[in-house]
Amino acid sequence: MDPSGDEEPSSAIVPTRPFAAREYRAPERARPYEVPPGVEFNGDLLRQVRMARGLSLIQLSERTRIGVRHLENLEGDRYEQLPVAVYLRGMLMSLARELGLDGLRVSKSYLTFVEAHLAKAKG
């Protein structure tokens, strides 16, 4: 450095690689799966939709935060092993959202099966 202090410091920032703009891509959401009107949602139909989406139970469990055991019970229509209706409704809504289905339709339809089965088992 010059003792007079007239020299400008050479501390310019030099890019190590040229700037390239990146295109933002939103996370992919499942497109709505068309289920004909009037069709009731049971475990088998939910399994078919999941498989059509190309999702394994583990992938679906990670995306929805629903345990694999609960998903297996849902798809297997093992109503006795499912949680109470309040929790089940939330699980069905989350599952439907991830599969691109109407959450209200799925939960109402599936819960109808659950209620009918439990009423039949009691009486």
N, CA, C and O atoms as a MOPAC input file, in Angstrom:
PM7 MOZYME 1SCF
protein

 N      0.84600 1    -1.18000 1     0.00000 1
 C      0.00000 1     0.00000 1     0.00000 1
 C      0.88700 1     1.23700 1     0.00000 1
 O      1.96000 1     1.25500 1     0.60300 1
 N      0.42100 1     2.25300 1    -0.68000 1
 C      1.16600 1     3.50100 1    -0.78000 1
 C      1.06000 1     4.24300 1     0.54300 1
 O     -0.03200 1     4.36900 1     1.09700 1
 N      2.22500 1     4.75400 1     1.07400 1
 C      2.16000 1     5.46100 1     2.35200 1
 C      1.28100 1     6.69800 1     2.31300 1
 O      0.82100 1     7.15200 1     3.36000 1
 N      1.03400 1     7.25800 1     1.13400 1
 C      0.20000 1     8.45700 1     1.07500 1
 C     -1.27600 1     8.12300 1     1.24100 1
 O     -2.08200 1     9.00600 1     1.53500 1
 N     -1.64500 1     6.83000 1     1.05100 1
 C     -3.03100 1     6.41900 1     1.25100 1
 C     -3.90700 1     6.72000 1     0.06700 1
 O     -5.13000 1     6.63400 1     0.17500 1
 N     -3.31100 1     7.07900 1    -1.08600 1
 C     -4.09900 1     7.41900 1    -2.26900 1
 C     -4.59400 1     6.17300 1    -3.01500 1
 O     -5.52300 1     6.26600 1    -3.81600 1
 N     -4.01000 1     5.06200 1    -2.77000 1
 C     -4.36600 1     3.85700 1    -3.49900 1
 C     -5.65300 1     3.26500 1    -2.91600 1
 O     -5.80400 1     3.16700 1    -1.69800 1
 N     -6.57500 1     2.87300 1    -3.79600 1
 C     -7.82800 1     2.27400 1    -3.33700 1
 C     -7.60700 1     0.79300 1    -3.05300 1
 O     -6.88200 1     0.11500 1    -3.78100 1
 N     -8.22700 1     0.30600 1    -2.00500 1
 C     -8.06000 1    -1.12000 1    -1.70900 1
 C     -8.70100 1    -1.96900 1    -2.81500 1
 O     -9.71300 1    -1.57800 1    -3.39700 1
 N     -8.12500 1    -3.08900 1    -3.08800 1
 C     -8.63700 1    -3.97600 1    -4.14700 1
 C     -9.39800 1    -5.13800 1    -3.51200 1
 O     -9.04800 1    -6.30300 1    -3.70200 1
 N    -10.42100 1    -4.81000 1    -2.77300 1
 C    -11.21100 1    -5.84600 1    -2.10700 1
 C    -12.56100 1    -6.03900 1    -2.79200 1
 O    -13.57800 1    -6.24500 1    -2.13000 1
 N    -12.56000 1    -5.97200 1    -4.10600 1
 C    -13.80500 1    -6.16900 1    -4.84600 1
 C    -14.23000 1    -7.63000 1    -4.75000 1
 O    -13.40100 1    -8.54000 1    -4.72900 1
 N    -15.53200 1    -7.82700 1    -4.69200 1
 C    -16.07000 1    -9.18200 1    -4.62200 1
 C    -16.10200 1    -9.74600 1    -6.03300 1
 O    -16.67800 1    -9.15200 1    -6.94500 1
 N    -15.48500 1   -10.87900 1    -6.19200 1
 C    -15.43600 1   -11.52200 1    -7.49900 1
 C    -16.26600 1   -12.80000 1    -7.42500 1
 O    -15.97100 1   -13.69200 1    -6.63000 1
 N    -17.31100 1   -12.88400 1    -8.25900 1
 C    -18.12700 1   -14.09800 1    -8.22100 1
 C    -17.32300 1   -15.30000 1    -8.70200 1
 O    -16.51600 1   -15.20300 1    -9.62700 1
 N    -17.56200 1   -16.42800 1    -8.05500 1
 C    -16.84700 1   -17.63600 1    -8.43700 1
 C    -17.51000 1   -18.33300 1    -9.61600 1
 O    -16.86600 1   -19.10800 1   -10.32300 1
 N    -18.76800 1   -18.06700 1    -9.82700 1
 C    -19.46100 1   -18.60000 1   -10.99000 1
 C    -20.53700 1   -17.60600 1   -11.39400 1
 O    -21.03500 1   -16.85100 1   -10.55800 1
 N    -20.88900 1   -17.60200 1   -12.64200 1
 C    -21.89200 1   -16.61800 1   -13.07900 1
 C    -23.25100 1   -16.89400 1   -12.45100 1
 O    -23.59900 1   -18.03900 1   -12.16500 1
 N    -23.99900 1   -15.84000 1   -12.24600 1
 C    -25.32200 1   -15.94700 1   -11.64200 1
 C    -26.29500 1   -16.55900 1   -12.64300 1
 O    -26.36600 1   -16.13100 1   -13.79500 1
 N    -27.02100 1   -17.53600 1   -12.20700 1
 C    -28.05800 1   -18.15600 1   -13.03800 1
 C    -29.35300 1   -18.15600 1   -12.23500 1
 O    -29.43000 1   -18.75400 1   -11.16200 1
 N    -30.34700 1   -17.49300 1   -12.75400 1
 C    -31.63400 1   -17.44100 1   -12.06700 1
 C    -32.26200 1   -18.82800 1   -12.06000 1
 O    -32.22600 1   -19.54400 1   -13.06100 1
 N    -32.83600 1   -19.19800 1   -10.92400 1
 C    -33.50600 1   -20.49200 1   -10.80000 1
 C    -35.00300 1   -20.27800 1   -10.84500 1
 O    -35.53800 1   -19.32600 1   -10.27700 1
 N    -35.64700 1   -21.16900 1   -11.52300 1
 C    -37.09900 1   -21.08800 1   -11.60300 1
 C    -37.69500 1   -21.76300 1   -10.37300 1
 O    -37.31700 1   -22.88300 1   -10.03200 1
 N    -38.62700 1   -21.08200 1    -9.70800 1
 C    -39.27500 1   -21.64100 1    -8.52800 1
 C    -40.30000 1   -22.66400 1    -8.96900 1
 O    -41.11700 1   -22.40700 1    -9.85200 1
 N    -40.24500 1   -23.81500 1    -8.34900 1
 C    -41.24500 1   -24.84700 1    -8.61200 1
 C    -41.95300 1   -25.17200 1    -7.31100 1
 O    -41.33000 1   -25.58000 1    -6.33100 1
 N    -43.24300 1   -24.98700 1    -7.31700 1
 C    -44.04300 1   -25.30800 1    -6.13600 1
 C    -44.06600 1   -26.81900 1    -5.96200 1
 O    -44.00700 1   -27.55500 1    -6.94700 1
 N    -44.15100 1   -27.28900 1    -4.72300 1
 C    -44.23000 1   -28.73400 1    -4.51600 1
 C    -45.44500 1   -29.30200 1    -5.24500 1
 O    -46.51900 1   -28.70100 1    -5.26500 1
 N    -45.25000 1   -30.45000 1    -5.82700 1
 C    -46.33700 1   -31.04900 1    -6.59600 1
 C    -47.44400 1   -31.53000 1    -5.67400 1
 O    -47.20200 1   -32.25000 1    -4.70600 1
 N    -48.63100 1   -31.12900 1    -5.98500 1
 C    -49.82600 1   -31.58700 1    -5.26100 1
 C    -50.55200 1   -32.56000 1    -6.16900 1
 O    -50.53400 1   -32.43000 1    -7.39300 1
 N    -51.17300 1   -33.51000 1    -5.56200 1
 C    -51.91300 1   -34.48300 1    -6.33600 1
 C    -53.07200 1   -33.80600 1    -7.05100 1
 O    -53.80900 1   -33.01500 1    -6.46100 1
 N    -53.21900 1   -34.12600 1    -8.31600 1
 C    -54.36000 1   -33.60500 1    -9.05400 1
 C    -55.61700 1   -34.32200 1    -8.57200 1
 O    -55.54800 1   -35.47700 1    -8.15300 1
 N    -56.74800 1   -33.65700 1    -8.62600 1
 C    -57.97500 1   -34.30700 1    -8.17800 1
 C    -58.21500 1   -35.60700 1    -8.92700 1
 O    -58.11100 1   -35.66500 1   -10.15200 1
 N    -58.53200 1   -36.63100 1    -8.18400 1
 C    -58.81700 1   -37.94500 1    -8.75900 1
 C    -60.32000 1   -38.03000 1    -8.93400 1
 O    -61.07400 1   -37.84600 1    -7.97800 1
 N    -60.74700 1   -38.30400 1   -10.12900 1
 C    -62.17800 1   -38.31600 1   -10.41900 1
 C    -62.81500 1   -39.62700 1    -9.98000 1
 O    -62.53000 1   -40.68800 1   -10.53600 1
 N    -63.66200 1   -39.54100 1    -8.99600 1
 C    -64.44800 1   -40.68100 1    -8.53100 1
 C    -65.89100 1   -40.35700 1    -8.88600 1
 O    -66.39000 1   -39.28900 1    -8.53000 1
 N    -66.56400 1   -41.26100 1    -9.57900 1
 C    -67.94100 1   -40.97500 1   -10.00100 1
 C    -68.83900 1   -40.60900 1    -8.82100 1
 O    -68.66700 1   -41.13600 1    -7.72200 1
 N    -69.79400 1   -39.71200 1    -9.04700 1
 C    -70.73000 1   -39.34200 1    -7.97300 1
 C    -71.51200 1   -40.55700 1    -7.48800 1
 O    -71.84400 1   -41.45500 1    -8.26100 1
 N    -71.79200 1   -40.56300 1    -6.21500 1
 C    -72.57500 1   -41.64000 1    -5.63400 1
 C    -71.74900 1   -42.83700 1    -5.18700 1
 O    -72.27700 1   -43.73500 1    -4.53100 1
 N    -70.47000 1   -42.86700 1    -5.52700 1
 C    -69.61600 1   -43.97700 1    -5.10800 1
 C    -69.20800 1   -43.75300 1    -3.65700 1
 O    -68.76600 1   -42.66600 1    -3.28400 1
 N    -69.36200 1   -44.78900 1    -2.85100 1
 C    -68.99600 1   -44.69500 1    -1.44500 1
 C    -67.52200 1   -45.04300 1    -1.25900 1
 O    -67.00100 1   -45.94400 1    -1.91500 1
 N    -66.86500 1   -44.33100 1    -0.36900 1
 C    -65.44000 1   -44.55700 1    -0.11000 1
 C    -65.27300 1   -45.59900 1     0.98100 1
 O    -65.72600 1   -45.42400 1     2.11300 1
 N    -64.61800 1   -46.67200 1     0.61700 1
 C    -64.23000 1   -47.67600 1     1.59700 1
 C    -62.72200 1   -47.85700 1     1.48800 1
 O    -62.06800 1   -47.17200 1     0.70200 1
 N    -62.18200 1   -48.75400 1     2.25500 1
 C    -60.74300 1   -48.94900 1     2.26900 1
 C    -60.17700 1   -49.37300 1     0.93200 1
 O    -59.09000 1   -48.94200 1     0.54700 1
 N    -60.91100 1   -50.22100 1     0.21800 1
 C    -60.42900 1   -50.70400 1    -1.07500 1
 C    -60.30700 1   -49.55800 1    -2.08500 1
 O    -59.32700 1   -49.48900 1    -2.82700 1
 N    -61.28500 1   -48.67000 1    -2.11500 1
 C    -61.23600 1   -47.53700 1    -3.03800 1
 C    -60.09100 1   -46.59100 1    -2.67100 1
 O    -59.40700 1   -46.07600 1    -3.55500 1
 N    -59.88200 1   -46.36200 1    -1.38400 1
 C    -58.76900 1   -45.51700 1    -0.95500 1
 C    -57.43000 1   -46.13700 1    -1.37200 1
 O    -56.51600 1   -45.42400 1    -1.78600 1
 N    -57.31800 1   -47.45100 1    -1.26500 1
 C    -56.09600 1   -48.14300 1    -1.70200 1
 C    -55.89300 1   -47.97700 1    -3.20900 1
 O    -54.77600 1   -47.72600 1    -3.66400 1
 N    -56.97700 1   -48.11800 1    -3.98400 1
 C    -56.87800 1   -47.96700 1    -5.43700 1
 C    -56.41700 1   -46.56700 1    -5.82500 1
 O    -55.59100 1   -46.40400 1    -6.72300 1
 N    -56.95500 1   -45.55900 1    -5.14600 1
 C    -56.55600 1   -44.17600 1    -5.43500 1
 C    -55.08400 1   -43.97400 1    -5.07100 1
 O    -54.33500 1   -43.36400 1    -5.83400 1
 N    -54.67000 1   -44.48300 1    -3.91000 1
 C    -53.26600 1   -44.35300 1    -3.48700 1
 C    -52.33700 1   -44.99900 1    -4.50200 1
 O    -51.31900 1   -44.42000 1    -4.88000 1
 N    -52.68900 1   -46.19500 1    -4.93800 1
 C    -51.84600 1   -46.90600 1    -5.89900 1
 C    -51.84400 1   -46.20400 1    -7.25900 1
 O    -50.82500 1   -46.19600 1    -7.95000 1
 N    -52.97200 1   -45.61800 1    -7.64300 1
 C    -53.03100 1   -44.86500 1    -8.89600 1
 C    -52.11900 1   -43.64700 1    -8.84100 1
 O    -51.58600 1   -43.21700 1    -9.86400 1
 N    -51.94400 1   -43.10000 1    -7.65700 1
 C    -51.03700 1   -41.96600 1    -7.45500 1
 C    -49.57600 1   -42.40700 1    -7.38700 1
 O    -48.66700 1   -41.57700 1    -7.41600 1
 N    -49.36000 1   -43.71800 1    -7.29800 1
 C    -47.99400 1   -44.22900 1    -7.23400 1
 C    -47.34600 1   -44.05000 1    -5.87600 1
 O    -46.12700 1   -43.91100 1    -5.78200 1
 N    -48.15200 1   -44.05200 1    -4.81900 1
 C    -47.63500 1   -43.85800 1    -3.46200 1
 C    -47.64300 1   -45.16700 1    -2.68700 1
 O    -48.59700 1   -45.94100 1    -2.76200 1
 N    -46.58400 1   -45.40300 1    -1.95100 1
 C    -46.55900 1   -46.54500 1    -1.03900 1
 C    -47.18500 1   -46.10600 1     0.28500 1
 O    -47.39300 1   -44.91500 1     0.51900 1
 N    -47.47900 1   -47.06900 1     1.13500 1
 C    -48.02100 1   -46.72600 1     2.45300 1
 C    -47.02500 1   -45.88000 1     3.24400 1
 O    -47.42200 1   -44.95900 1     3.95800 1
 N    -45.75000 1   -46.18700 1     3.12200 1
 C    -44.72400 1   -45.43700 1     3.85400 1
 C    -44.66200 1   -43.99600 1     3.36500 1
 O    -44.58100 1   -43.07500 1     4.17800 1
 N    -44.69900 1   -43.78500 1     2.05200 1
 C    -44.68700 1   -42.42500 1     1.51100 1
 C    -45.91000 1   -41.64400 1     1.97000 1
 O    -45.80400 1   -40.47900 1     2.35500 1
 N    -47.06300 1   -42.28600 1     1.92600 1
 C    -48.29700 1   -41.62300 1     2.34800 1
 C    -48.24900 1   -41.30800 1     3.83700 1
 O    -48.72000 1   -40.25700 1     4.27000 1
 N    -47.68500 1   -42.21000 1     4.61000 1
 C    -47.54600 1   -41.99300 1     6.04400 1
 C    -46.64800 1   -40.78400 1     6.32500 1
 O    -46.95700 1   -39.97000 1     7.19600 1
 N    -45.55200 1   -40.66900 1     5.59700 1
 C    -44.64600 1   -39.54100 1     5.79600 1
 C    -45.28700 1   -38.22500 1     5.40300 1
 O    -45.06700 1   -37.20700 1     6.05900 1
 N    -46.07500 1   -38.23300 1     4.34100 1
 C    -46.70200 1   -36.99700 1     3.86100 1
 C    -47.85900 1   -36.54600 1     4.73800 1
 O    -48.09000 1   -35.34700 1     4.89700 1
 N    -48.59100 1   -37.50500 1     5.31200 1
 C    -49.77900 1   -37.15300 1     6.09200 1
 C    -49.54800 1   -37.19200 1     7.59200 1
 O    -50.38200 1   -36.71100 1     8.35900 1
 N    -48.43100 1   -37.75800 1     8.02000 1
 C    -48.12700 1   -37.94000 1     9.44900 1
 C    -49.11300 1   -38.88200 1    10.12300 1
 O    -49.35700 1   -38.78500 1    11.32600 1
 N    -49.67800 1   -39.79800 1     9.33500 1
 C    -50.55800 1   -40.83500 1     9.86000 1
 C    -49.73300 1   -42.11400 1     9.89500 1
 O    -49.05200 1   -42.44500 1     8.92400 1
 N    -49.79400 1   -42.82400 1    11.00100 1
 C    -49.02100 1   -44.04600 1    11.12800 1
 C    -49.39600 1   -45.09200 1    10.08400 1
 O    -50.55300 1   -45.19700 1     9.67800 1
 N    -48.40300 1   -45.85900 1     9.65900 1
 C    -48.62900 1   -46.90500 1     8.65900 1
 C    -49.68700 1   -47.89400 1     9.15100 1
 O    -50.51600 1   -48.35900 1     8.36800 1
 N    -49.65800 1   -48.21000 1    10.42700 1
 C    -50.63800 1   -49.14700 1    11.00100 1
 C    -52.06100 1   -48.62700 1    10.81200 1
 O    -52.96000 1   -49.39100 1    10.46000 1
 N    -52.26800 1   -47.33200 1    11.04400 1
 C    -53.60400 1   -46.74700 1    10.85900 1
 C    -54.00300 1   -46.77600 1     9.38100 1
 O    -55.15500 1   -47.06100 1     9.05500 1
 N    -53.05800 1   -46.48500 1     8.49500 1
 C    -53.36000 1   -46.51800 1     7.06300 1
 C    -53.72800 1   -47.93800 1     6.62200 1
 O    -54.64300 1   -48.12900 1     5.82100 1
 N    -53.01500 1   -48.91900 1     7.14700 1
 C    -53.33400 1   -50.31700 1     6.82500 1
 C    -54.73300 1   -50.67100 1     7.33100 1
 O    -55.48800 1   -51.35700 1     6.64200 1
 N    -55.07600 1   -50.20700 1     8.52800 1
 C    -56.40900 1   -50.47500 1     9.08100 1
 C    -57.49500 1   -49.76600 1     8.27700 1
 O    -58.57600 1   -50.31900 1     8.07500 1
 N    -57.21500 1   -48.54400 1     7.81700 1
 C    -58.17500 1   -47.81800 1     6.98200 1
 C    -58.42400 1   -48.56200 1     5.67900 1
 O    -59.57000 1   -48.79800 1     5.29800 1
 N    -57.34700 1   -48.92900 1     5.00300 1
 C    -57.48300 1   -49.59200 1     3.71000 1
 C    -58.03300 1   -51.00900 1     3.85100 1
 O    -58.65800 1   -51.52900 1     2.92700 1
 N    -57.80300 1   -51.62200 1     4.98700 1
 C    -58.29100 1   -52.98400 1     5.21600 1
 C    -59.68300 1   -53.02900 1     5.80300 1
 O    -60.20000 1   -54.11100 1     6.07900 1
 N    -60.30300 1   -51.87400 1     6.00200 1
 C    -61.63700 1   -51.77900 1     6.60300 1
 C    -61.71600 1   -52.53000 1     7.92700 1
 O    -62.70700 1   -53.20100 1     8.21300 1
 N    -60.68000 1   -52.41200 1     8.71900 1
 C    -60.66800 1   -53.00700 1    10.06300 1
 C    -61.17200 1   -51.94100 1    11.03900 1
 O    -60.39400 1   -51.29800 1    11.74400 1
 N    -62.47300 1   -51.77900 1    11.05800 1
 C    -63.11500 1   -50.69000 1    11.78400 1
 C    -62.86600 1   -50.73400 1    13.28700 1
 O    -62.73400 1   -49.68700 1    13.92200 1
 N    -62.80100 1   -51.92200 1    13.85700 1
 C    -62.61300 1   -52.04200 1    15.30900 1
 C    -61.25100 1   -51.51600 1    15.74400 1
 O    -61.08900 1   -51.10500 1    16.89300 1
 N    -60.28000 1   -51.52200 1    14.85400 1
 C    -58.92600 1   -51.12000 1    15.20600 1
 C    -58.63100 1   -49.65800 1    14.88300 1
 O    -57.50000 1   -49.20200 1    15.04400 1
 N    -59.63200 1   -48.93400 1    14.43200 1
 C    -59.46100 1   -47.51800 1    14.10600 1
 C    -59.71600 1   -46.65400 1    15.33900 1
 O    -60.42100 1   -47.07400 1    16.25700 1
 N    -59.14500 1   -45.44800 1    15.36400 1
 C    -59.39400 1   -44.56200 1    16.51000 1
 C    -60.83700 1   -44.04700 1    16.51300 1
 O    -61.60200 1   -44.28900 1    15.58000 1
 N    -61.18300 1   -43.34000 1    17.57300 1
 C    -62.53900 1   -42.79200 1    17.69200 1
 C    -62.82300 1   -41.82900 1    16.54400 1
 O    -61.89800 1   -41.34900 1    15.88800 1
 N    -64.09500 1   -41.54800 1    16.30400 1
 C    -64.54600 1   -40.80900 1    15.12500 1
 C    -63.87700 1   -39.44200 1    14.96000 1
 O    -63.58400 1   -39.03400 1    13.83600 1
 N    -63.63300 1   -38.73800 1    16.05200 1
 C    -63.02800 1   -37.39800 1    15.94300 1
 C    -61.64600 1   -37.48600 1    15.29200 1
 O    -61.33100 1   -36.71800 1    14.38300 1
 N    -60.83000 1   -38.42400 1    15.76100 1
 C    -59.49200 1   -38.58900 1    15.19500 1
 C    -59.56500 1   -39.19400 1    13.79600 1
 O    -58.80200 1   -38.82100 1    12.90500 1
 N    -60.47500 1   -40.11500 1    13.62100 1
 C    -60.62800 1   -40.77100 1    12.32900 1
 C    -61.02000 1   -39.76500 1    11.25600 1
 O    -60.51400 1   -39.82700 1    10.13500 1
 N    -61.90600 1   -38.85100 1    11.58300 1
 C    -62.32800 1   -37.82100 1    10.62600 1
 C    -61.12400 1   -36.97300 1    10.19700 1
 O    -60.96200 1   -36.68000 1     9.01200 1
 N    -60.29800 1   -36.58700 1    11.14100 1
 C    -59.10000 1   -35.80900 1    10.81500 1
 C    -58.13300 1   -36.59200 1     9.93700 1
 O    -57.54100 1   -36.04200 1     9.00900 1
 N    -57.97800 1   -37.87400 1    10.23400 1
 C    -57.10000 1   -38.70900 1     9.41800 1
 C    -57.64200 1   -38.82300 1     7.99700 1
 O    -56.88400 1   -38.73600 1     7.03100 1
 N    -58.94100 1   -39.01600 1     7.87300 1
 C    -59.55300 1   -39.14000 1     6.54700 1
 C    -59.43900 1   -37.84800 1     5.75100 1
 O    -59.20900 1   -37.88500 1     4.54300 1
 N    -59.59700 1   -36.70600 1     6.41500 1
 C    -59.46000 1   -35.41200 1     5.73700 1
 C    -58.03100 1   -35.22800 1     5.22500 1
 O    -57.82300 1   -34.79800 1     4.09000 1
 N    -57.06500 1   -35.54900 1     6.05400 1
 C    -55.66100 1   -35.42700 1     5.66500 1
 C    -55.31700 1   -36.38100 1     4.52500 1
 O    -54.63100 1   -36.00600 1     3.57400 1
 N    -55.79200 1   -37.59400 1     4.62800 1
 C    -55.56800 1   -38.60400 1     3.59700 1
 C    -56.18700 1   -38.16100 1     2.27300 1
 O    -55.54800 1   -38.25200 1     1.22500 1
 N    -57.41500 1   -37.68800 1     2.32100 1
 C    -58.10300 1   -37.24300 1     1.10900 1
 C    -57.37700 1   -36.06800 1     0.46100 1
 O    -57.22700 1   -36.02200 1    -0.76000 1
 N    -56.93100 1   -35.12800 1     1.27500 1
 C    -56.21800 1   -33.96100 1     0.75100 1
 C    -54.96300 1   -34.40500 1    -0.00300 1
 O    -54.67800 1   -33.90300 1    -1.09100 1
 N    -54.22700 1   -35.33500 1     0.57000 1
 C    -52.99400 1   -35.80900 1    -0.05800 1
 C    -53.27200 1   -36.59500 1    -1.33500 1
 O    -52.46700 1   -36.57300 1    -2.26600 1
 N    -54.40500 1   -37.28600 1    -1.38400 1
 C    -54.75000 1   -38.07600 1    -2.56000 1
 C    -55.52000 1   -37.27600 1    -3.60700 1
 O    -55.86400 1   -37.80400 1    -4.66400 1
 N    -55.78900 1   -36.00600 1    -3.31600 1
 C    -56.49200 1   -35.15900 1    -4.27200 1
 C    -57.98400 1   -35.43300 1    -4.32800 1
 O    -58.61500 1   -35.26900 1    -5.37300 1
 N    -58.54600 1   -35.84900 1    -3.20300 1
 C    -59.97400 1   -36.15200 1    -3.12400 1
 C    -60.68400 1   -35.10300 1    -2.28100 1
 O    -60.04700 1   -34.32500 1    -1.57000 1
 N    -62.00200 1   -35.09100 1    -2.36800 1
 C    -62.82100 1   -34.19300 1    -1.55300 1
 C    -62.88100 1   -34.75700 1    -0.13000 1
 O    -63.46800 1   -35.81300 1     0.10400 1
 N    -62.27400 1   -34.04600 1     0.80400 1
 C    -62.17000 1   -34.51600 1     2.17600 1
 C    -63.49900 1   -34.75600 1     2.85800 1
 O    -63.67000 1   -35.75600 1     3.55600 1
 N    -64.44600 1   -33.84500 1     2.66200 1
 C    -65.75600 1   -34.00500 1     3.29700 1
 C    -66.47500 1   -35.23800 1     2.76300 1
 O    -67.07500 1   -35.99700 1     3.52400 1
 N    -66.41100 1   -35.42500 1     1.47000 1
 C    -67.07100 1   -36.58300 1     0.85500 1
 C    -66.45100 1   -37.88900 1     1.34900 1
 O    -67.16300 1   -38.83800 1     1.67600 1
 N    -65.12500 1   -37.92700 1     1.40100 1
 C    -64.43800 1   -39.13900 1     1.84800 1
 C    -64.78000 1   -39.43500 1     3.30800 1
 O    -65.13100 1   -40.56300 1     3.65400 1
 N    -64.67600 1   -38.40900 1     4.16500 1
 C    -64.90000 1   -38.66000 1     5.59400 1
 C    -66.34200 1   -39.06500 1     5.87200 1
 O    -66.57800 1   -39.99800 1     6.64100 1
 N    -67.31400 1   -38.38400 1     5.26200 1
 C    -68.72000 1   -38.74700 1     5.48900 1
 C    -69.00500 1   -40.16000 1     5.01100 1
 O    -69.66900 1   -40.93600 1     5.69900 1
 N    -68.50300 1   -40.48700 1     3.83500 1
 C    -68.75700 1   -41.80400 1     3.26700 1
 C    -68.12500 1   -42.90200 1     4.10900 1
 O    -68.78200 1   -43.89000 1     4.43800 1
 N    -66.85900 1   -42.73500 1     4.45800 1
 C    -66.15700 1   -43.77000 1     5.21400 1
 C    -66.74900 1   -43.91500 1     6.61400 1
 O    -66.92100 1   -45.02900 1     7.10700 1
 N    -67.05900 1   -42.78700 1     7.24900 1
 C    -67.62700 1   -42.84900 1     8.59700 1
 C    -69.00400 1   -43.52000 1     8.60700 1
 O    -69.39800 1   -44.10100 1     9.61800 1
 N    -69.73300 1   -43.44600 1     7.49700 1
 C    -71.01200 1   -44.15000 1     7.39400 1
 C    -70.79100 1   -45.65100 1     7.49200 1
 O    -71.53800 1   -46.35300 1     8.17400 1
 N    -69.75200 1   -46.14500 1     6.80400 1
 C    -69.41300 1   -47.56800 1     6.89400 1
 C    -69.02500 1   -47.94600 1     8.31700 1
 O    -69.44300 1   -48.98300 1     8.83400 1
 N    -68.22400 1   -47.09600 1     8.94100 1
 C    -67.75700 1   -47.38600 1    10.30600 1
 C    -68.94100 1   -47.45300 1    11.26700 1
 O    -69.04900 1   -48.39400 1    12.05400 1
 N    -69.82300 1   -46.46600 1    11.20600 1
 C    -70.99000 1   -46.43800 1    12.09900 1
 C    -71.89100 1   -47.64000 1    11.86800 1
 O    -72.36800 1   -48.24300 1    12.82900 1
 N    -72.13400 1   -47.99800 1    10.61500 1
 C    -72.99100 1   -49.14500 1    10.31100 1
 C    -72.37700 1   -50.43100 1    10.83500 1
 O    -73.08000 1   -51.28500 1    11.37600 1
 N    -71.07200 1   -50.57000 1    10.67600 1
 C    -70.39500 1   -51.77700 1    11.16100 1
 C    -70.44500 1   -51.86700 1    12.68200 1
 O    -70.72700 1   -52.93000 1    13.23600 1
 N    -70.17100 1   -50.75900 1    13.35300 1
 C    -70.16500 1   -50.77100 1    14.81500 1
 C    -71.57900 1   -50.99100 1    15.37000 1
 O    -71.74300 1   -51.66500 1    16.38700 1
 N    -72.60100 1   -50.42800 1    14.71100 1
 C    -73.97500 1   -50.65100 1    15.16200 1
 C    -74.37700 1   -52.11800 1    14.98000 1
 O    -75.06900 1   -52.69000 1    15.82200 1
 N    -73.94000 1   -52.70800 1    13.88300 1
 C    -74.22800 1   -54.12100 1    13.61900 1
 C    -73.52600 1   -55.01800 1    14.63300 1
 O    -74.08500 1   -56.03000 1    15.05800 1
 N    -72.31300 1   -54.65700 1    15.02000 1
 C    -71.55100 1   -55.44900 1    15.97400 1
 C    -72.17600 1   -55.39900 1    17.37300 1
 O    -72.11900 1   -56.37700 1    18.11800 1
 N    -72.77400 1   -54.24800 1    17.72700 1
 C    -73.40500 1   -54.10500 1    19.04200 1
 C    -74.74300 1   -54.81700 1    19.12100 1
 O    -75.08700 1   -55.41600 1    20.13900 1
 N    -75.48700 1   -54.74200 1    18.03600 1
 C    -76.85900 1   -55.24700 1    18.10700 1
 C    -77.04600 1   -56.42900 1    17.29500 1
 O    -78.14800 1   -56.97700 1    17.24700 1

